[in-house]
Amino acid sequence: MRAIVQDKYGSPDDVLELREIEKPVVEDDEVLVHVRAASVHPDVWHVVTGRPYILRLMGAGVFRPKNPIPGTDVAGIVESVGKDVTRFGPGDEVFGETRMEHQWQNGGAYAEYVSVPQDVLALKPNGITFEQAASVPTSGFIALQNLQGGGQIQPGQRVLINGAGGGVGTIAVQLAKAYGAHVTGVDNTEKMEMILSLGADHVIDYTQEDFTQRDERYDLILDVASNLSLTACKRVLMPNGVYILIGHDHYGDATGPIFGSLPRFLMLSALSPFVSQIPDMNFSLLSKGEAMAVLAGFIEVGKLTPIIDRTYPLEEVHETMRYLQWGRPHGKIIITP
Ligand SMILES: NC(=O)c1ccc[n+]([C@@H]2O[C@H](COP(=O)([O-])OP(=O)(O)OC[C@H]3O[C@@H](n4cnc5c(N)ncnc54)[C@H](OP(=O)(O)O)[C@@H]3O)[C@@H](O)[C@H]2O)c1
């Protein structure tokens, strides 16, 4: 099969190659998916470059990637199944992340076929394309678990999504609306119209205005762009409001090369028993399979429409990764075999 392969960590232009390799073999609890689309997001960049370095010790592979094929989100058609698989059969259209673990490791999705544990997949919702389905898993999981788990979102709350026009933000805006919140989206000038079209009640252009200096107060701030300080956010949070950091490293520009955003997460975690506006970081998580089913439900009833900026073929993986880093995409980027 054709696949993008990396034998070492480094710049995407230097280390990513399109090659012919063997098709994966399914384990007993795995499903072989004929890939129709995979998504391109900041965590793919992190694992390709091996930065921050700590991710190499967190399962990605110390000296080189354990799995040489990037990509963690997939949509496609089941080709065959392992002997213990009960939930899917050949011909099913599925979507989901490709691994049970966190996103800081390669998942094998940038290929014609990928072998995936059945527990992380769900049936692809009707009425959306494979490209749209592939755009949802990682971003949708982050948006859902942080709004629902960390944020304990409630109807009628005033929710601000900082970085509302990117991969996580375009889903978070729609989920927050689906949960009955009043939603403000913050992003750059060119994304204002799109964010309003997703259902946001209000938008703020970060290039023109600093929302932390305004009079409005929020029950929940979801900081996807991760450029805000807790002190600035406390000024515009209700006394019982919460601040949630997502941890965007801006491709190494915003954080250090060794630990990335981890020191900020650790600091917030240490402060959370003393600062009411920081949620307990040990909130219970949905499993990935459960999260996919919840997200599929929102898509089926029309409350979540995945937003694709553009789609590239595997052959253009270098252009794809450059567009991710510098193209300022509206929503998600997709790559197809
Ligand atoms: N916490 C978790 O559970 C978890 C788990 C896995 C991954 N992550 C992290 O989550 C992040 C996901 O991000 P994503 O895919 O949504 O990224 P993205 O597509 O790059 O979106 C970020 C958005 O923020 C905007 N932005 C940039 N600077 C801003 C500012 N100063 N104020 C407001 N908005 C600003 C960007 O717009 P411009 O076009 O202007 O730059 C962009 O629209 C990744 O970094 C990933 O590593 C978190």
The ligand as a Gaussian input file, in Angstrom:
#p B3LYP/6-31G(d) Opt

LIG

0 1
 N       -6.017000      19.849000      26.284000
 C       -6.228000      18.737000      25.586000
 O       -7.025000      17.870000      25.939000
 C       -5.454000      18.527000      24.305000
 C       -5.274000      17.239000      23.824000
 C       -4.620000      17.081000      22.617000
 C       -4.156000      18.193000      21.928000
 N       -4.293000      19.439000      22.428000
 C       -3.818000      20.639000      21.714000
 O       -4.948000      21.334000      21.246000
 C       -4.541000      22.210000      20.214000
 C       -5.603000      22.162000      19.146000
 O       -5.644000      23.289000      18.442000
 P       -6.437000      23.457000      17.083000
 O       -6.345000      22.215000      16.288000
 O       -7.775000      24.048000      17.323000
 O       -5.463000      24.561000      16.452000
 P       -5.722000      25.583000      15.299000
 O       -6.535000      24.937000      14.231000
 O       -4.385000      26.159000      15.005000
 O       -6.643000      26.702000      15.969000
 C       -6.159000      27.707000      16.810000
 C       -6.949000      28.978000      16.505000
 O       -6.538000      30.005000      17.420000
 C       -6.404000      31.218000      16.681000
 N       -5.528000      32.134000      17.367000
 C       -4.176000      32.340000      17.199000
 N       -3.755000      33.306000      18.029000
 C       -4.835000      33.724000      18.720000
 C       -5.027000      34.720000      19.718000
 N       -4.033000      35.469000      20.165000
 N       -6.273000      34.887000      20.206000
 C       -7.320000      34.139000      19.764000
 N       -7.197000      33.195000      18.811000
 C       -5.962000      32.989000      18.297000
 C       -5.846000      30.738000      15.351000
 O       -6.039000      31.731000      14.363000
 P       -4.848000      32.365000      13.461000
 O       -5.174000      31.922000      12.068000
 O       -4.991000      33.821000      13.665000
 O       -3.532000      31.835000      13.975000
 C       -6.692000      29.500000      15.105000
 O       -7.915000      29.814000      14.478000
 C       -3.205000      21.694000      19.719000
 O       -2.162000      22.560000      20.023000
 C       -3.033000      20.386000      20.467000
 O       -1.677000      20.103000      20.746000
 C       -4.955000      19.619000      23.604000

